[in-house]
Amino acid sequence: MIAIPVDTATTDAESSKLFGNVKMFAIYEPKEKRFFFIKNEGVGNGIKTAKLLKQWDVKSTVYSYMGDGPFKALQQDNIDVYYIGKEPMALEEIVKEMQKSSFIKVDATNASTYLDSGTNTGSCKCGCTHE
């Protein structure tokens, strides 16, 4: 399953820019070719948000802005992370591009290039310790 951060629970939604601050995720089930929406109980805390994805059996997620803490939590839970660029994208377009392997898979070797918390200071504001 693919988790896409969104601000509204509609299939015509676009991805949200800030990973840890979204109110919900669109979860795409490839086998059934459908979306369902789940409330983000960790809203405002990127690490809690990342940990929730494992509970939902997510295998990969996409983002525009993500800090180091959520990224490391996702890596620890073996969830693949893909950078889709800075601008929101339609859900169906994200799924198409994921199927074509068009996005950049972010890992420890390139994280410093592609991670950006999206805050004015460039540092995470989730209030966690990043441990």
KOLGU-4560 file (N, C-alpha, C; in nm, 3 decimals, padded with zeros to 5 digits):
<recs>
<n_xx: 00.083 n_yy: -00.118 n_zz: 00.000 ca_xx: 00.000 ca_yy: 00.000 ca_zz: 00.000 c_xx: 00.088 c_yy: 00.124 c_zz: 00.000 mol: A seq: 1 type: MET>
<n_xx: 00.036 n_yy: 00.228 n_zz: -00.060 ca_xx: 00.107 ca_yy: 00.354 ca_zz: -00.073 c_xx: 00.034 c_yy: 00.461 c_zz: 00.007 mol: A seq: 2 type: ILE>
<n_xx: 00.104 n_yy: 00.532 n_zz: 00.094 ca_xx: 00.046 ca_yy: 00.640 ca_zz: 00.173 c_xx: 00.081 c_yy: 00.774 c_zz: 00.109 mol: A seq: 3 type: ALA>
<n_xx: -00.022 n_yy: 00.855 n_zz: 00.088 ca_xx: -00.005 ca_yy: 00.987 ca_zz: 00.029 c_xx: -00.064 c_yy: 01.090 c_zz: 00.125 mol: A seq: 4 type: ILE>
<n_xx: 00.017 n_yy: 01.185 n_zz: 00.174 ca_xx: -00.036 ca_yy: 01.287 ca_zz: 00.265 c_xx: -00.132 c_yy: 01.379 c_zz: 00.190 mol: A seq: 5 type: PRO>
<n_xx: -00.252 n_yy: 01.399 n_zz: 00.247 ca_xx: -00.354 ca_yy: 01.484 ca_zz: 00.184 c_xx: -00.422 c_yy: 01.571 c_zz: 00.289 mol: A seq: 6 type: VAL>
<n_xx: -00.488 n_yy: 01.676 n_zz: 00.240 ca_xx: -00.562 ca_yy: 01.765 ca_zz: 00.329 c_xx: -00.712 c_yy: 01.738 c_zz: 00.327 mol: A seq: 7 type: ASP>
<n_xx: -00.759 n_yy: 01.669 n_zz: 00.223 ca_xx: -00.902 ca_yy: 01.638 ca_zz: 00.213 c_xx: -00.921 c_yy: 01.492 c_zz: 00.175 mol: A seq: 8 type: THR>
<n_xx: -01.030 n_yy: 01.435 n_zz: 00.219 ca_xx: -01.058 ca_yy: 01.292 ca_zz: 00.196 c_xx: -01.143 c_yy: 01.273 c_zz: 00.071 mol: A seq: 9 type: ALA>
<n_xx: -01.089 n_yy: 01.315 n_zz: -00.043 ca_xx: -01.157 ca_yy: 01.296 ca_zz: -00.170 c_xx: -01.058 c_yy: 01.243 c_zz: -00.272 mol: A seq: 10 type: THR>
<n_xx: -01.107 n_yy: 01.163 n_zz: -00.365 ca_xx: -01.016 ca_yy: 01.104 ca_zz: -00.464 c_xx: -00.963 c_yy: 01.206 c_zz: -00.564 mol: A seq: 11 type: THR>
<n_xx: -01.023 n_yy: 01.325 n_zz: -00.568 ca_xx: -00.968 ca_yy: 01.430 ca_zz: -00.655 c_xx: -00.873 c_yy: 01.523 c_zz: -00.580 mol: A seq: 12 type: ASP>
<n_xx: -00.835 n_yy: 01.483 n_zz: -00.458 ca_xx: -00.741 ca_yy: 01.563 ca_zz: -00.378 c_xx: -00.602 c_yy: 01.560 c_zz: -00.439 mol: A seq: 13 type: ALA>
<n_xx: -00.522 n_yy: 01.655 n_zz: -00.397 ca_xx: -00.380 ca_yy: 01.657 ca_zz: -00.432 c_xx: -00.300 c_yy: 01.627 c_zz: -00.307 mol: A seq: 14 type: GLU>
<n_xx: -00.177 n_yy: 01.587 n_zz: -00.327 ca_xx: -00.089 ca_yy: 01.561 ca_zz: -00.214 c_xx: -00.066 c_yy: 01.690 c_zz: -00.136 mol: A seq: 15 type: SER>
<n_xx: -00.049 n_yy: 01.675 n_zz: -00.007 ca_xx: -00.019 ca_yy: 01.788 ca_zz: 00.080 c_xx: 00.132 c_yy: 01.808 c_zz: 00.082 mol: A seq: 16 type: SER>
<n_xx: 00.175 n_yy: 01.929 n_zz: 00.104 ca_xx: 00.319 ca_yy: 01.956 ca_zz: 00.104 c_xx: 00.389 c_yy: 01.906 c_zz: 00.229 mol: A seq: 17 type: LYS>
<n_xx: 00.327 n_yy: 01.921 n_zz: 00.346 ca_xx: 00.395 ca_yy: 01.890 ca_zz: 00.472 c_xx: 00.355 c_yy: 01.753 c_zz: 00.525 mol: A seq: 18 type: LEU>
<n_xx: 00.447 n_yy: 01.660 n_zz: 00.526 ca_xx: 00.421 ca_yy: 01.521 ca_zz: 00.566 c_xx: 00.365 c_yy: 01.508 c_zz: 00.707 mol: A seq: 19 type: PHE>
<n_xx: 00.432 n_yy: 01.562 n_zz: 00.806 ca_xx: 00.394 ca_yy: 01.541 ca_zz: 00.945 c_xx: 00.277 c_yy: 01.623 c_zz: 00.994 mol: A seq: 20 type: GLY>
<n_xx: 00.235 n_yy: 01.722 n_zz: 00.917 ca_xx: 00.127 ca_yy: 01.810 ca_zz: 00.960 c_xx: -00.006 c_yy: 01.783 c_zz: 00.891 mol: A seq: 21 type: ASN>
<n_xx: -00.014 n_yy: 01.677 n_zz: 00.813 ca_xx: -00.140 ca_yy: 01.649 ca_zz: 00.743 c_xx: -00.242 c_yy: 01.589 c_zz: 00.838 mol: A seq: 22 type: VAL>
<n_xx: -00.367 n_yy: 01.616 n_zz: 00.809 ca_xx: -00.476 ca_yy: 01.564 ca_zz: 00.891 c_xx: -00.513 c_yy: 01.421 c_zz: 00.852 mol: A seq: 23 type: LYS>
<n_xx: -00.474 n_yy: 01.381 n_zz: 00.729 ca_xx: -00.510 ca_yy: 01.247 ca_zz: 00.684 c_xx: -00.417 c_yy: 01.200 c_zz: 00.573 mol: A seq: 24 type: MET>
<n_xx: -00.427 n_yy: 01.071 n_zz: 00.546 ca_xx: -00.354 ca_yy: 01.010 ca_zz: 00.437 c_xx: -00.451 c_yy: 00.939 c_zz: 00.344 mol: A seq: 25 type: PHE>
<n_xx: -00.424 n_yy: 00.950 n_zz: 00.215 ca_xx: -00.490 ca_yy: 00.865 ca_zz: 00.117 c_xx: -00.405 c_yy: 00.740 c_zz: 00.109 mol: A seq: 26 type: ALA>
<n_xx: -00.465 n_yy: 00.626 n_zz: 00.128 ca_xx: -00.394 ca_yy: 00.498 ca_zz: 00.119 c_xx: -00.442 c_yy: 00.430 c_zz: -00.008 mol: A seq: 27 type: ILE>
<n_xx: -00.347 n_yy: 00.399 n_zz: -00.096 ca_xx: -00.381 ca_yy: 00.333 ca_zz: -00.221 c_xx: -00.352 c_yy: 00.184 c_zz: -00.209 mol: A seq: 28 type: TYR>
<n_xx: -00.452 n_yy: 00.102 n_zz: -00.239 ca_xx: -00.438 ca_yy: -00.043 ca_zz: -00.239 c_xx: -00.423 c_yy: -00.090 c_zz: -00.384 mol: A seq: 29 type: GLU>
<n_xx: -00.302 n_yy: -00.126 n_zz: -00.425 ca_xx: -00.280 ca_yy: -00.165 ca_zz: -00.564 c_xx: -00.362 c_yy: -00.286 c_zz: -00.610 mol: A seq: 30 type: PRO>
<n_xx: -00.382 n_yy: -00.384 n_zz: -00.523 ca_xx: -00.456 ca_yy: -00.503 ca_zz: -00.562 c_xx: -00.600 c_yy: -00.471 c_zz: -00.599 mol: A seq: 31 type: LYS>
<n_xx: -00.661 n_yy: -00.381 n_zz: -00.523 ca_xx: -00.801 ca_yy: -00.345 ca_zz: -00.548 c_xx: -00.814 c_yy: -00.217 c_zz: -00.630 mol: A seq: 32 type: GLU>
<n_xx: -00.701 n_yy: -00.153 n_zz: -00.656 ca_xx: -00.696 ca_yy: -00.028 ca_zz: -00.733 c_xx: -00.795 c_yy: 00.076 c_zz: -00.678 mol: A seq: 33 type: LYS>
<n_xx: -00.784 n_yy: 00.097 n_zz: -00.546 ca_xx: -00.873 ca_yy: 00.194 ca_zz: -00.483 c_xx: -00.801 c_yy: 00.270 c_zz: -00.371 mol: A seq: 34 type: ARG>
<n_xx: -00.857 n_yy: 00.385 n_zz: -00.337 ca_xx: -00.809 ca_yy: 00.466 ca_zz: -00.227 c_xx: -00.904 c_yy: 00.454 c_zz: -00.108 mol: A seq: 35 type: PHE>
<n_xx: -00.847 n_yy: 00.460 n_zz: 00.010 ca_xx: -00.927 ca_yy: 00.487 ca_zz: 00.129 c_xx: -00.850 c_yy: 00.589 c_zz: 00.211 mol: A seq: 36 type: PHE>
<n_xx: -00.917 n_yy: 00.653 n_zz: 00.304 ca_xx: -00.858 ca_yy: 00.765 ca_zz: 00.377 c_xx: -00.854 c_yy: 00.733 c_zz: 00.525 mol: A seq: 37 type: PHE>
<n_xx: -00.742 n_yy: 00.770 n_zz: 00.588 ca_xx: -00.723 ca_yy: 00.744 ca_zz: 00.731 c_xx: -00.678 c_yy: 00.873 c_zz: 00.798 mol: A seq: 38 type: ILE>
<n_xx: -00.740 n_yy: 00.902 n_zz: 00.911 ca_xx: -00.705 ca_yy: 01.019 ca_zz: 00.990 c_xx: -00.564 c_yy: 01.001 c_zz: 01.047 mol: A seq: 39 type: LYS>
<n_xx: -00.487 n_yy: 01.108 n_zz: 01.043 ca_xx: -00.352 ca_yy: 01.108 ca_zz: 01.099 c_xx: -00.359 c_yy: 01.145 c_zz: 01.247 mol: A seq: 40 type: ASN>
<n_xx: -00.353 n_yy: 01.044 n_zz: 01.332 ca_xx: -00.357 ca_yy: 01.068 ca_zz: 01.477 c_xx: -00.228 c_yy: 01.133 c_zz: 01.528 mol: A seq: 41 type: GLU>
<n_xx: -00.125 n_yy: 01.136 n_zz: 01.447 ca_xx: 00.002 ca_yy: 01.196 ca_zz: 01.487 c_xx: 00.023 c_yy: 01.335 c_zz: 01.433 mol: A seq: 42 type: GLY>
<n_xx: -00.082 n_yy: 01.399 n_zz: 01.382 ca_xx: -00.070 ca_yy: 01.529 ca_zz: 01.318 c_xx: 00.011 c_yy: 01.626 c_zz: 01.405 mol: A seq: 43 type: VAL>
<n_xx: 00.109 n_yy: 01.691 n_zz: 01.342 ca_xx: 00.195 ca_yy: 01.784 ca_zz: 01.413 c_xx: 00.323 c_yy: 01.722 c_zz: 01.465 mol: A seq: 44 type: GLY>
<n_xx: 00.332 n_yy: 01.590 n_zz: 01.462 ca_xx: 00.453 ca_yy: 01.520 ca_zz: 01.505 c_xx: 00.489 c_yy: 01.419 c_zz: 01.397 mol: A seq: 45 type: ASN>
<n_xx: 00.591 n_yy: 01.452 n_zz: 01.319 ca_xx: 00.630 ca_yy: 01.370 ca_zz: 01.204 c_xx: 00.668 c_yy: 01.227 c_zz: 01.238 mol: A seq: 46 type: GLY>
<n_xx: 00.731 n_yy: 01.208 n_zz: 01.353 ca_xx: 00.773 ca_yy: 01.072 ca_zz: 01.391 c_xx: 00.650 c_yy: 00.988 c_zz: 01.426 mol: A seq: 47 type: ILE>
<n_xx: 00.557 n_yy: 01.044 n_zz: 01.502 ca_xx: 00.434 ca_yy: 00.970 ca_zz: 01.533 c_xx: 00.357 c_yy: 00.939 c_zz: 01.405 mol: A seq: 48 type: LYS>
<n_xx: 00.355 n_yy: 01.036 n_zz: 01.314 ca_xx: 00.289 ca_yy: 01.015 ca_zz: 01.185 c_xx: 00.354 c_yy: 00.900 c_zz: 01.111 mol: A seq: 49 type: THR>
<n_xx: 00.486 n_yy: 00.898 n_zz: 01.107 ca_xx: 00.558 ca_yy: 00.790 ca_zz: 01.039 c_xx: 00.528 c_yy: 00.655 c_zz: 01.101 mol: A seq: 50 type: ALA>
<n_xx: 00.524 n_yy: 00.648 n_zz: 01.233 ca_xx: 00.497 ca_yy: 00.522 ca_zz: 01.303 c_xx: 00.356 c_yy: 00.470 c_zz: 01.274 mol: A seq: 51 type: LYS>
<n_xx: 00.261 n_yy: 00.561 n_zz: 01.253 ca_xx: 00.125 ca_yy: 00.520 ca_zz: 01.221 c_xx: 00.119 c_yy: 00.445 c_zz: 01.087 mol: A seq: 52 type: LEU>
<n_xx: 00.204 n_yy: 00.484 n_zz: 00.994 ca_xx: 00.202 ca_yy: 00.419 ca_zz: 00.863 c_xx: 00.233 c_yy: 00.270 c_zz: 00.874 mol: A seq: 53 type: LEU>
<n_xx: 00.320 n_yy: 00.233 n_zz: 00.964 ca_xx: 00.349 ca_yy: 00.091 ca_zz: 00.984 c_xx: 00.224 c_yy: 00.019 c_zz: 01.035 mol: A seq: 54 type: LYS>
<n_xx: 00.151 n_yy: 00.080 n_zz: 01.126 ca_xx: 00.029 ca_yy: 00.019 ca_zz: 01.178 c_xx: -00.073 c_yy: -00.006 c_zz: 01.067 mol: A seq: 55 type: GLN>
<n_xx: -00.070 n_yy: 00.077 n_zz: 00.965 ca_xx: -00.164 ca_yy: 00.065 ca_zz: 00.854 c_xx: -00.112 c_yy: -00.028 c_zz: 00.744 mol: A seq: 56 type: TRP>
<n_xx: 00.003 n_yy: -00.093 n_zz: 00.769 ca_xx: 00.063 ca_yy: -00.187 ca_zz: 00.675 c_xx: 00.106 c_yy: -00.122 c_zz: 00.544 mol: A seq: 57 type: ASP>
<n_xx: 00.146 n_yy: 00.005 n_zz: 00.552 ca_xx: 00.194 ca_yy: 00.078 ca_zz: 00.436 c_xx: 00.334 c_yy: 00.028 c_zz: 00.399 mol: A seq: 58 type: VAL>
<n_xx: 00.359 n_yy: 00.014 n_zz: 00.270 ca_xx: 00.489 ca_yy: -00.031 ca_zz: 00.221 c_xx: 00.574 c_yy: 00.084 c_zz: 00.166 mol: A seq: 59 type: LYS>
<n_xx: 00.506 n_yy: 00.193 n_zz: 00.125 ca_xx: 00.579 ca_yy: 00.309 ca_zz: 00.073 c_xx: 00.496 c_yy: 00.435 c_zz: 00.094 mol: A seq: 60 type: SER>
<n_xx: 00.566 n_yy: 00.548 n_zz: 00.095 ca_xx: 00.499 ca_yy: 00.677 ca_zz: 00.108 c_xx: 00.571 c_yy: 00.778 c_zz: 00.020 mol: A seq: 61 type: THR>
<n_xx: 00.501 n_yy: 00.886 n_zz: -00.010 ca_xx: 00.557 ca_yy: 00.995 ca_zz: -00.090 c_xx: 00.551 c_yy: 01.123 c_zz: -00.008 mol: A seq: 62 type: VAL>
<n_xx: 00.632 n_yy: 01.220 n_zz: -00.048 ca_xx: 00.633 ca_yy: 01.347 ca_zz: 00.025 c_xx: 00.688 c_yy: 01.459 c_zz: -00.062 mol: A seq: 63 type: TYR>
<n_xx: 00.657 n_yy: 01.581 n_zz: -00.020 ca_xx: 00.720 ca_yy: 01.701 ca_zz: -00.076 c_xx: 00.817 c_yy: 01.760 c_zz: 00.024 mol: A seq: 64 type: SER>
<n_xx: 00.773 n_yy: 01.770 n_zz: 00.150 ca_xx: 00.858 ca_yy: 01.820 ca_zz: 00.258 c_xx: 00.853 c_yy: 01.721 c_zz: 00.374 mol: A seq: 65 type: TYR>
<n_xx: 00.970 n_yy: 01.678 n_zz: 00.418 ca_xx: 00.981 ca_yy: 01.583 ca_zz: 00.529 c_xx: 01.112 c_yy: 01.608 c_zz: 00.601 mol: A seq: 66 type: MET>
<n_xx: 01.107 n_yy: 01.603 n_zz: 00.733 ca_xx: 01.227 ca_yy: 01.621 ca_zz: 00.814 c_xx: 01.300 c_yy: 01.490 c_zz: 00.837 mol: A seq: 67 type: GLY>
<n_xx: 01.414 n_yy: 01.501 n_zz: 00.898 ca_xx: 01.501 ca_yy: 01.386 ca_zz: 00.924 c_xx: 01.438 c_yy: 01.285 c_zz: 01.020 mol: A seq: 68 type: ASP>
<n_xx: 01.368 n_yy: 01.333 n_zz: 01.123 ca_xx: 01.308 ca_yy: 01.242 ca_zz: 01.221 c_xx: 01.207 c_yy: 01.147 c_zz: 01.159 mol: A seq: 69 type: GLY>
<n_xx: 01.107 n_yy: 01.197 n_zz: 01.086 ca_xx: 01.011 ca_yy: 01.107 ca_zz: 01.022 c_xx: 01.078 c_yy: 01.013 c_zz: 00.922 mol: A seq: 70 type: PRO>
<n_xx: 01.175 n_yy: 01.066 n_zz: 00.848 ca_xx: 01.245 ca_yy: 00.983 ca_zz: 00.751 c_xx: 01.314 c_yy: 00.864 c_zz: 00.820 mol: A seq: 71 type: PHE>
<n_xx: 01.384 n_yy: 00.891 n_zz: 00.928 ca_xx: 01.452 ca_yy: 00.782 ca_zz: 00.999 c_xx: 01.353 c_yy: 00.681 c_zz: 01.056 mol: A seq: 72 type: LYS>
<n_xx: 01.239 n_yy: 00.729 n_zz: 01.106 ca_xx: 01.137 ca_yy: 00.638 ca_zz: 01.159 c_xx: 01.082 c_yy: 00.549 c_zz: 01.049 mol: A seq: 73 type: ALA>
<n_xx: 01.059 n_yy: 00.606 n_zz: 00.931 ca_xx: 01.011 ca_yy: 00.526 ca_zz: 00.818 c_xx: 01.114 c_yy: 00.423 c_zz: 00.776 mol: A seq: 74 type: LEU>
<n_xx: 01.241 n_yy: 00.463 n_zz: 00.773 ca_xx: 01.347 ca_yy: 00.370 ca_zz: 00.737 c_xx: 01.354 c_yy: 00.253 c_zz: 00.837 mol: A seq: 75 type: GLN>
<n_xx: 01.343 n_yy: 00.284 n_zz: 00.964 ca_xx: 01.346 ca_yy: 00.180 ca_zz: 01.068 c_xx: 01.232 c_yy: 00.080 c_zz: 01.050 mol: A seq: 76 type: GLN>
<n_xx: 01.120 n_yy: 00.127 n_zz: 00.998 ca_xx: 01.004 ca_yy: 00.040 ca_zz: 00.979 c_xx: 00.999 c_yy: -00.020 c_zz: 00.838 mol: A seq: 77 type: ASP>
<n_xx: 01.107 n_yy: -00.005 n_zz: 00.763 ca_xx: 01.119 ca_yy: -00.060 ca_zz: 00.627 c_xx: 01.009 c_yy: -00.012 c_zz: 00.533 mol: A seq: 78 type: ASN>
<n_xx: 00.975 n_yy: 00.116 n_zz: 00.546 ca_xx: 00.880 ca_yy: 00.178 ca_zz: 00.455 c_xx: 00.960 c_yy: 00.261 c_zz: 00.355 mol: A seq: 79 type: ILE>
<n_xx: 00.941 n_yy: 00.232 n_zz: 00.227 ca_xx: 01.012 ca_yy: 00.306 ca_zz: 00.122 c_xx: 00.958 c_yy: 00.448 c_zz: 00.113 mol: A seq: 80 type: ASP>
<n_xx: 01.049 n_yy: 00.542 n_zz: 00.090 ca_xx: 01.016 ca_yy: 00.684 ca_zz: 00.088 c_xx: 01.053 c_yy: 00.741 c_zz: -00.048 mol: A seq: 81 type: VAL>
<n_xx: 00.959 n_yy: 00.813 n_zz: -00.110 ca_xx: 00.979 ca_yy: 00.869 ca_zz: -00.243 c_xx: 00.952 c_yy: 01.019 c_zz: -00.244 mol: A seq: 82 type: TYR>
<n_xx: 01.046 n_yy: 01.092 n_zz: -00.300 ca_xx: 01.033 ca_yy: 01.237 ca_zz: -00.315 c_xx: 00.960 c_yy: 01.266 c_zz: -00.446 mol: A seq: 83 type: TYR>
<n_xx: 00.852 n_yy: 01.346 n_zz: -00.438 ca_xx: 00.772 ca_yy: 01.374 ca_zz: -00.557 c_xx: 00.789 c_yy: 01.517 c_zz: -00.609 mol: A seq: 84 type: ILE>
<n_xx: 00.874 n_yy: 01.596 n_zz: -00.544 ca_xx: 00.891 ca_yy: 01.736 ca_zz: -00.583 c_xx: 00.817 c_yy: 01.827 c_zz: -00.485 mol: A seq: 85 type: GLY>
<n_xx: 00.834 n_yy: 01.956 n_zz: -00.501 ca_xx: 00.783 ca_yy: 02.054 ca_zz: -00.405 c_xx: 00.635 c_yy: 02.089 c_zz: -00.425 mol: A seq: 86 type: LYS>
<n_xx: 00.579 n_yy: 02.060 n_zz: -00.539 ca_xx: 00.441 ca_yy: 02.099 ca_zz: -00.567 c_xx: 00.344 c_yy: 01.982 c_zz: -00.551 mol: A seq: 87 type: GLU>
<n_xx: 00.222 n_yy: 02.010 n_zz: -00.505 ca_xx: 00.121 ca_yy: 01.904 ca_zz: -00.490 c_xx: 00.091 c_yy: 01.837 c_zz: -00.623 mol: A seq: 88 type: PRO>
<n_xx: 00.052 n_yy: 01.711 n_zz: -00.615 ca_xx: 00.015 ca_yy: 01.633 ca_zz: -00.733 c_xx: -00.117 c_yy: 01.562 c_zz: -00.707 mol: A seq: 89 type: MET>
<n_xx: -00.191 n_yy: 01.536 n_zz: -00.813 ca_xx: -00.316 ca_yy: 01.461 ca_zz: -00.803 c_xx: -00.286 c_yy: 01.317 c_zz: -00.762 mol: A seq: 90 type: ALA>
<n_xx: -00.375 n_yy: 01.258 n_zz: -00.684 ca_xx: -00.355 ca_yy: 01.121 ca_zz: -00.636 c_xx: -00.334 c_yy: 01.022 c_zz: -00.750 mol: A seq: 91 type: LEU>
<n_xx: -00.418 n_yy: 01.028 n_zz: -00.851 ca_xx: -00.407 ca_yy: 00.934 ca_zz: -00.963 c_xx: -00.273 c_yy: 00.950 c_zz: -01.035 mol: A seq: 92 type: GLU>
<n_xx: -00.226 n_yy: 01.072 n_zz: -01.046 ca_xx: -00.096 ca_yy: 01.097 ca_zz: -01.110 c_xx: 00.016 c_yy: 01.036 c_zz: -01.027 mol: A seq: 93 type: GLU>
<n_xx: 00.009 n_yy: 01.049 n_zz: -00.897 ca_xx: 00.110 ca_yy: 00.989 ca_zz: -00.810 c_xx: 00.113 c_yy: 00.838 c_zz: -00.828 mol: A seq: 94 type: ILE>
<n_xx: -00.003 n_yy: 00.776 n_zz: -00.831 ca_xx: -00.008 ca_yy: 00.631 ca_zz: -00.849 c_xx: 00.054 c_yy: 00.591 c_zz: -00.983 mol: A seq: 95 type: VAL>
<n_xx: 00.020 n_yy: 00.662 n_zz: -01.091 ca_xx: 00.077 ca_yy: 00.633 ca_zz: -01.223 c_xx: 00.229 c_yy: 00.644 c_zz: -01.221 mol: A seq: 96 type: LYS>
<n_xx: 00.278 n_yy: 00.751 n_zz: -01.161 ca_xx: 00.422 ca_yy: 00.773 ca_zz: -01.157 c_xx: 00.492 c_yy: 00.671 c_zz: -01.067 mol: A seq: 97 type: GLU>
<n_xx: 00.428 n_yy: 00.628 n_zz: -00.961 ca_xx: 00.485 ca_yy: 00.523 ca_zz: -00.876 c_xx: 00.497 c_yy: 00.393 c_zz: -00.954 mol: A seq: 98 type: MET>
<n_xx: 00.396 n_yy: 00.361 n_zz: -01.033 ca_xx: 00.398 ca_yy: 00.239 ca_zz: -01.112 c_xx: 00.508 c_yy: 00.242 c_zz: -01.218 mol: A seq: 99 type: GLN>
<n_xx: 00.543 n_yy: 00.361 n_zz: -01.263 ca_xx: 00.650 ca_yy: 00.376 ca_zz: -01.362 c_xx: 00.787 c_yy: 00.397 c_zz: -01.297 mol: A seq: 100 type: LYS>
<n_xx: 00.791 n_yy: 00.396 n_zz: -01.164 ca_xx: 00.916 ca_yy: 00.421 ca_zz: -01.089 c_xx: 00.978 c_yy: 00.555 c_zz: -01.126 mol: A seq: 101 type: SER>
<n_xx: 00.893 n_yy: 00.657 n_zz: -01.140 ca_xx: 00.939 ca_yy: 00.789 ca_zz: -01.183 c_xx: 00.996 c_yy: 00.876 c_zz: -01.071 mol: A seq: 102 type: SER>
<n_xx: 00.958 n_yy: 00.847 n_zz: -00.948 ca_xx: 01.001 ca_yy: 00.932 ca_zz: -00.837 c_xx: 01.136 c_yy: 00.887 c_zz: -00.782 mol: A seq: 103 type: PHE>
<n_xx: 01.199 n_yy: 00.976 n_zz: -00.709 ca_xx: 01.329 ca_yy: 00.948 ca_zz: -00.650 c_xx: 01.309 c_yy: 00.874 c_zz: -00.519 mol: A seq: 104 type: ILE>
<n_xx: 01.365 n_yy: 00.755 n_zz: -00.510 ca_xx: 01.361 ca_yy: 00.681 ca_zz: -00.384 c_xx: 01.468 c_yy: 00.740 c_zz: -00.293 mol: A seq: 105 type: LYS>
<n_xx: 01.426 n_yy: 00.783 n_zz: -00.176 ca_xx: 01.517 ca_yy: 00.846 ca_zz: -00.082 c_xx: 01.566 c_yy: 00.741 c_zz: 00.017 mol: A seq: 106 type: VAL>
<n_xx: 01.697 n_yy: 00.738 n_zz: 00.036 ca_xx: 01.758 ca_yy: 00.646 ca_zz: 00.132 c_xx: 01.872 c_yy: 00.719 c_zz: 00.202 mol: A seq: 107 type: ASP>
<n_xx: 01.948 n_yy: 00.647 n_zz: 00.282 ca_xx: 02.055 ca_yy: 00.709 ca_zz: 00.359 c_xx: 02.161 c_yy: 00.775 c_zz: 00.270 mol: A seq: 108 type: ALA>
<n_xx: 02.178 n_yy: 00.726 n_zz: 00.148 ca_xx: 02.283 ca_yy: 00.781 ca_zz: 00.062 c_xx: 02.246 c_yy: 00.915 c_zz: -00.002 mol: A seq: 109 type: THR>
<n_xx: 02.116 n_yy: 00.945 n_zz: -00.014 ca_xx: 02.077 ca_yy: 01.071 ca_zz: -00.079 c_xx: 01.983 c_yy: 01.158 c_zz: 00.006 mol: A seq: 110 type: ASN>
<n_xx: 01.957 n_yy: 01.116 n_zz: 00.129 ca_xx: 01.863 ca_yy: 01.188 ca_zz: 00.215 c_xx: 01.902 c_yy: 01.333 c_zz: 00.235 mol: A seq: 111 type: ALA>
<n_xx: 02.030 n_yy: 01.362 n_zz: 00.251 ca_xx: 02.071 ca_yy: 01.501 ca_zz: 00.275 c_xx: 02.036 c_yy: 01.591 c_zz: 00.157 mol: A seq: 112 type: SER>
<n_xx: 02.023 n_yy: 01.536 n_zz: 00.039 ca_xx: 01.986 ca_yy: 01.613 ca_zz: -00.080 c_xx: 01.836 c_yy: 01.636 c_zz: -00.088 mol: A seq: 113 type: THR>
<n_xx: 01.757 n_yy: 01.537 n_zz: -00.049 ca_xx: 01.613 ca_yy: 01.542 ca_zz: -00.073 c_xx: 01.525 c_yy: 01.571 c_zz: 00.049 mol: A seq: 114 type: TYR>
<n_xx: 01.580 n_yy: 01.566 n_zz: 00.168 ca_xx: 01.499 ca_yy: 01.598 ca_zz: 00.286 c_xx: 01.498 c_yy: 01.748 c_zz: 00.310 mol: A seq: 115 type: LEU>
<n_xx: 01.380 n_yy: 01.799 n_zz: 00.340 ca_xx: 01.361 ca_yy: 01.940 ca_zz: 00.371 c_xx: 01.234 c_yy: 01.945 c_zz: 00.456 mol: A seq: 116 type: ASP>
<n_xx: 01.245 n_yy: 01.996 n_zz: 00.577 ca_xx: 01.131 ca_yy: 01.996 ca_zz: 00.668 c_xx: 01.020 c_yy: 02.091 c_zz: 00.624 mol: A seq: 117 type: SER>
<n_xx: 01.053 n_yy: 02.186 n_zz: 00.537 ca_xx: 00.952 ca_yy: 02.281 ca_zz: 00.491 c_xx: 00.927 c_yy: 02.396 c_zz: 00.586 mol: A seq: 118 type: GLY>
<n_xx: 01.008 n_yy: 02.408 n_zz: 00.691 ca_xx: 00.992 ca_yy: 02.518 ca_zz: 00.785 c_xx: 01.082 c_yy: 02.635 c_zz: 00.745 mol: A seq: 119 type: THR>
<n_xx: 01.055 n_yy: 02.751 n_zz: 00.801 ca_xx: 01.135 ca_yy: 02.869 ca_zz: 00.769 c_xx: 01.282 c_yy: 02.851 c_zz: 00.806 mol: A seq: 120 type: ASN>
<n_xx: 01.308 n_yy: 02.780 n_zz: 00.915 ca_xx: 01.446 ca_yy: 02.763 ca_zz: 00.960 c_xx: 01.515 c_yy: 02.644 c_zz: 00.895 mol: A seq: 121 type: THR>
<n_xx: 01.435 n_yy: 02.558 n_zz: 00.832 ca_xx: 01.491 ca_yy: 02.437 ca_zz: 00.772 c_xx: 01.507 c_yy: 02.324 c_zz: 00.872 mol: A seq: 122 type: GLY>
<n_xx: 01.469 n_yy: 02.349 n_zz: 00.997 ca_xx: 01.480 ca_yy: 02.243 ca_zz: 01.098 c_xx: 01.341 c_yy: 02.196 c_zz: 01.137 mol: A seq: 123 type: SER>
<n_xx: 01.335 n_yy: 02.075 n_zz: 01.185 ca_xx: 01.209 ca_yy: 02.013 ca_zz: 01.223 c_xx: 01.145 c_yy: 02.087 c_zz: 01.340 mol: A seq: 124 type: CYS>
<n_xx: 01.015 n_yy: 02.093 n_zz: 01.341 ca_xx: 00.940 ca_yy: 02.160 ca_zz: 01.448 c_xx: 00.843 c_yy: 02.066 c_zz: 01.517 mol: A seq: 125 type: LYS>
<n_xx: 00.868 n_yy: 01.935 n_zz: 01.506 ca_xx: 00.768 ca_yy: 01.839 ca_zz: 01.558 c_xx: 00.774 c_yy: 01.823 c_zz: 01.709 mol: A seq: 126 type: CYS>
<n_xx: 00.876 n_yy: 01.872 n_zz: 01.774 ca_xx: 00.883 ca_yy: 01.862 ca_zz: 01.919 c_xx: 00.940 c_yy: 01.731 c_zz: 01.968 mol: A seq: 127 type: GLY>
<n_xx: 00.988 n_yy: 01.645 n_zz: 01.881 ca_xx: 01.043 ca_yy: 01.517 ca_zz: 01.922 c_xx: 01.194 c_yy: 01.530 c_zz: 01.945 mol: A seq: 128 type: CYS>
<n_xx: 01.253 n_yy: 01.422 n_zz: 01.993 ca_xx: 01.397 ca_yy: 01.425 ca_zz: 02.021 c_xx: 01.479 c_yy: 01.371 c_zz: 01.905 mol: A seq: 129 type: THR>
<n_xx: 01.415 n_yy: 01.312 n_zz: 01.806 ca_xx: 01.483 ca_yy: 01.254 ca_zz: 01.689 c_xx: 01.577 c_yy: 01.141 c_zz: 01.726 mol: A seq: 130 type: HIS>
<n_xx: 01.545 n_yy: 01.070 n_zz: 01.830 ca_xx: 01.628 ca_yy: 00.956 ca_zz: 01.870 c_xx: 01.568 c_yy: 00.829 c_zz: 01.822 mol: A seq: 131 type: GLU>
</recs>
